[in-house]
Amino acid sequence: MKIKTVCTWDDELWQDASALYLEAFGDKGAKPVKIIKNMFAQGIAELHVGYNNSVAVAMALTGKLVSDQVMIIDYLAVSEKERGQGLGQQFVTYLRQKAIDQGYHKIIIEAESEATPDNRGRIHFWQSCGFLLTEYVHQYIWVPETYHAMYFPLITELKKVAGEELFVFINTFHRLSFRGVGKKEV
């Protein structure tokens, strides 16, 4: 799999990623494109698209909290037709190396905590990639689902991290993602 990454908005690359993004998140949890564009305008996002034979088969949208040395995997999707072939783990390995190269200390994701087969499968996937599940369950005020934070330590001296601490980073990233959206230009 060949992976292309950009840190500025790229219409062509988004066109390749958007079908995967909508397939995985369109009916539940997808951010509107204007919010994603805002994330790029603020310099807190990267888009990664994986290709097999020029066909997009995986995508990830990551967040950057550079001053906190944290990468957040906001979305990761593998084409339904391509699942079960190790592409997701290969993609996470790529993101992990990218985070190390950029000097991050940990990667964070949030996973729905309700004990459904789909949610358990997602948590199992992240654990198989080396992520650690925290016990804390977070309730947002704007969505009904509850979430766990999971993290991957990138430096050996990183102590065990509590979920509440991770949600401080996640909430900061969400706040930055939406900052300035909907305000009229002056």
N, C-alpha and C positions, 0 to 999 in steps of 0.2 A: 504494500500500500504506500502510495506517495501522498505526503501531507503538505498542504499549503497553508501558511499562517499569515494573517494581516492584522495590523494594529490601527488601521484607518478604514473607514467605511469603503467597501468595494462592492458595487452593484452586481458585477459579474459573479464574484465569489458567493455573495449572498443568494443569488439566483440558484447556484448549484446546491447550497446548503438548505435553502428554504423548504424544499420538498421533504427532506429528512426531518427538519425541525417541526414542520406542521404535521407530518405523519406521527411523530412521537409526542408532541406537546400541543397540537392545535386545539383540541377540544378541552384541554385541561392544563393550565399553567403557563401557556405561551405568553411571552411579553409581546406587546404590539411592536411593530417595526420601528415606529417613531421613538420608542423607549430604547431600543437597541442602538439606533442611530445616535441617540443622545449619549449613550454609554461610550461610543467611539468618540464623539465630539468632546467628551470630558477626559478622554485618554485613560479610561479604566477598563477597556475591553480588548479582547483579541478573538478573532474568528479563525477556527482551524477546520479545514475540510480535507478528508481523506479520499483518495481516488484509487480505484482499480480499473486499469485500462480506460482512463479518461472519464469514468462514470463515478460520480460522488456516491460513496458508500457509508461514510461516517462524517459527523460534524461535532464540534464542540464550541461553545461560547464560554470564554473564561473571563473572570474579573481580576483586576490587579489592584491590590492595596499595597503599593510599593513601600510606603513609609512603615507599614506594619509587617512587611516581608511575607505577605500572604497572597497566594493564588486561590481563587474560588472557581471551581468548575460549576458554572451556572446551569449549563445544559450540555448533555452529551447524548448523541443518538447514533445508532447504527441502523442501516436499512434493514427492514424486516426480513427481506430475502437473504441477507448476508449474515444474519445473527447465528451464533453457535460455532463460528469459525475462528474465534480468537481475535477478531478485529477490534472489539471493544477494549480488551486488555492491551493490545498493541497500541491503540490510541492513547490509553492512559499512561503507558510506558513513555510514549512520546511527550505527553504533557508533563510528566514527572521530570524528564530530562530537561525540558524547556524551563521548568520552574527552578531546577537546580542551577542551570546556566544563567538565569536571571537573578540569582541570589535570594530566592525565597526560602523561608524556613519551614513552611508547611503549606499543604494544599487542603482546602476545606470543601466539602460538599454538604448539602442538606438532603435528607431522604425522608419521604413520608413515613410516619411512625405507626399508623394503623396496621394491625396484623392481618393484612390481606395476602393472598398468594403472590400477587404482583409486587407488592411492597417488600415482602420477604425475599423475593427473587432479586430485586434491585439491591437490597442491603447485602445479600450474599455475593452478588457481582462485585460490589465495592470492596467487601472484605477479601474476596479472592484476589483483588488488585493490591491488597496490603493496607487498606484503610481501616482505621479503628473506630468502632461505634461508641458513642457516648450515651450515658443513661438518660440524661436530661431530655425532656420532651417539651418543645417550644410551641406555643399557640400564638399565631398572628391574629390581629384584630380584623384583618380584611379578607381572610380566607378561612374556611371551616376546617381544613386539614391541619393535623399536628405534625411536627417534624423532629427528627433527630439530626444532630450534626455528626459528621464523620470527618476524620482528618488523616492525613498521611504526613508523618514527620520526615523532614528532609535533612535535618541535622541530628547527629547522634545525641547531643546533649539536651535535646528538647525534652522537657518533663511531660508527664501525663497532663493532658489538657481537658478541662471540664467543658461540657456542652454549653453551659451558660457563657463561658468566655468566648467560645467559637461564634455564638450567635451575636456577640457584640460586633465582630468583624462582618458577619453576614448582614446584619441590620445596617451597618455603615455602608456596605456595598449597595444594598437596596436603596438606601436614602440617596446616595450619590447618583444611582442610575436614573432616578426620577427627578432629580434636582433641575429646576428650570423648565421642565416640560409643562406646556400649557400656558406659560406666561407670554404675553404679547411682547414683541420686539419694540424697544423704545427708540 
